Amino acid sequence: MNSANQNSLINPLVDHELTSRNYTQWRKLLVEAEIMTLEETLQLTEQALTAAYRTLLVMRYRQYNSQQLLDAIDEQAITWSVELPHEYQQGAICY
């Protein structure tokens, strides 16, 4: 899977996980991943903590193959809409 296709699967996963705004859990995961100490995470602003956690998630999901990414999307019940041009809508409906 090329990088652009992989990113199109990773970004919804990461965005979905970031909606929880569970800063305590994020700090814990950053410490467990040995990226920062607890003291360092406590000094981060919410914006900086979000950026650090986003980076952790992206790097984790980049190690997944396409099937693992699709499975993760299914597990988290992530959905998104697809906008089809009008000329393709009827064909999609018929299919």
C-alpha positions as CSV (number, residue, x, y, z in Angstrom):
1,M,0.0,0.0,0.0
2,N,1.4,3.4,-0.9
3,S,1.9,6.2,1.5
4,A,-1.1,8.3,0.4
5,N,-3.5,5.3,0.6
6,Q,-2.1,4.4,4.0
7,N,-2.5,7.9,5.3
8,S,-6.1,7.9,4.1
9,L,-6.7,5.1,6.5
10,I,-4.5,6.3,9.3
11,N,-5.9,9.8,9.6
12,P,-9.5,8.8,10.4
13,L,-8.2,6.4,13.0
14,V,-6.0,9.1,14.7
15,D,-8.7,11.8,14.5
16,H,-11.2,9.4,16.0
17,E,-8.9,8.6,18.9
18,L,-8.1,12.2,19.5
19,T,-11.8,13.0,20.0
20,S,-11.7,11.3,23.4
21,R,-9.6,14.1,24.9
22,N,-8.5,11.7,27.6
23,Y,-5.3,13.6,28.6
24,T,-4.5,11.4,31.6
25,Q,-4.6,8.3,29.4
26,W,-2.5,10.0,26.7
27,R,0.2,10.9,29.3
28,K,0.2,7.3,30.5
29,L,0.7,6.0,27.0
30,L,3.5,8.4,26.2
31,V,5.3,7.4,29.4
32,E,4.7,3.6,28.7
33,A,6.1,4.1,25.2
34,E,9.2,5.7,26.9
35,I,8.8,8.8,24.8
36,M,8.6,11.1,27.8
37,T,8.7,11.0,31.6
38,L,5.5,11.7,33.5
39,E,7.0,15.0,34.7
40,E,7.6,16.0,31.1
41,T,4.1,15.2,30.1
42,L,2.6,17.1,33.0
43,Q,4.5,20.2,31.8
44,L,2.9,20.1,28.3
45,T,0.0,22.3,27.3
46,E,-3.1,20.5,26.0
47,Q,-2.1,21.5,22.5
48,A,1.4,20.1,22.9
49,L,0.1,16.9,24.5
50,T,-2.3,16.4,21.6
51,A,0.5,16.9,19.1
52,A,2.7,14.4,20.9
53,Y,-0.1,11.8,21.2
54,R,-1.0,12.3,17.6
55,T,2.6,11.6,16.6
56,L,2.6,8.4,18.7
57,L,-0.6,7.2,17.1
58,V,0.6,7.9,13.5
59,M,3.9,6.2,14.1
60,R,2.1,3.2,15.6
61,Y,-0.4,2.9,12.7
62,R,2.3,3.3,10.1
63,Q,3.6,-0.1,11.2
64,Y,0.3,-1.7,10.4
65,N,-0.5,-3.3,7.0
66,S,-3.6,-2.4,5.2
67,Q,-5.7,-5.3,6.7
68,Q,-4.7,-4.4,10.2
69,L,-5.7,-0.7,9.5
70,L,-9.1,-1.9,8.2
71,D,-9.5,-4.1,11.2
72,A,-8.8,-1.2,13.5
73,I,-11.3,1.0,11.7
74,D,-13.9,-1.8,12.1
75,E,-13.1,-2.3,15.8
76,Q,-13.6,1.4,16.5
77,A,-16.7,1.6,14.3
78,I,-15.4,4.5,12.3
79,T,-17.5,5.7,9.4
80,W,-17.2,8.5,6.9
81,S,-19.1,9.6,4.0
82,V,-18.0,9.6,0.4
83,E,-19.2,12.3,-2.0
84,L,-19.8,10.9,-5.5
85,P,-20.3,13.1,-8.5
86,H,-23.9,13.1,-9.7
87,E,-23.2,11.0,-12.8
88,Y,-21.8,8.2,-10.6
89,Q,-24.6,8.2,-8.0
90,Q,-27.1,6.2,-10.1
91,G,-24.5,3.6,-11.0
92,A,-23.6,3.2,-7.3
93,I,-27.2,2.8,-6.4
94,C,-27.8,0.2,-9.0
95,Y,-24.7,-1.7,-8.1
